[in-house]
């Protein structure tokens, strides 16, 4: 569980660095139980206090679906009766 003090520091940091009035309503926060992370877009996550990128999210399900759709568009090769 993330300590309340860590959450308060992260929220204060976000409010200071994001000029919007209701910054918490327009962002996605994640946690590993120790640190607070900001999901900056659909593929990047950074640690709030340091700004260091923590991980890259890979939409595996979407990639598999797109690959299957692309594969269906490939014309099939005629078999040569071997």
N, C-alpha and C positions, 0 to 999 in steps of 0.2 A: 504494500500500500504506500502510495506517495504521501510523505509528511505534509501536513497543512502548510507549514512554513515554505516548503518548496513550491507548492501551488501558488501561494500568495506572491512569492518573488517572481514566478513566471508570469502571472497575471499583471503585476506591476510593470515588468519589463515589456510585455506586449502593449499595454496601454501607453507607455512612454514612446515606443517605437512605431506604433501604428496610429496615425492621426485620426482615424475614424472614431466617432462617438461610442459606438457599440461594437468594439472590436471582437468581443467574445461571441457575438451572434453571427459573425461572418467567417469564422475560421474553424478548423477541425484540430483538436488537441488529442494527442495519444500519450500513453505512458507505458514504461516497462516496469513500473513499480518503484522506480528510483528517480527517474528524470521525467521531465515533461517535454514532449515533442510537438512541433507544429507541422501539419501537413500543408505544404505551401502550394502544391498543385497536385494533380492526379498521380504523379510518379515520384515525388520527392518528399522526404521527411527530414526536418532538421531539429536539433536540440535547441530549445527556446533560449536558454541563457547564453550559450556559446555561439549559436548560429551554425555550428558544424553539421554537415549533412550526416545523418545517422544511417540511412538505408535507402535503397531504391525499391520501390514497389513495382512488381511485375504482374500485370494483369493476365495471368496464365490462361484463365478460362476464355478471355476475349481472344487471345492469340490462337488458342486451339480452334475456337469457332471460326475465326477468319481463315485459318489454314485449311480447314475442312471445306469452307465455301470456295476458296481459291482452287482446291484440288478438284472439286466438282466441275469447274469450268474448263479443265484440261480435257481436250478431246481424247477419247479412248483409242488405243491402237488396235487394229484388227489382229486377231489371232491367226497364226499360220499353220494350225493343225498339227502341231508336233506331238 
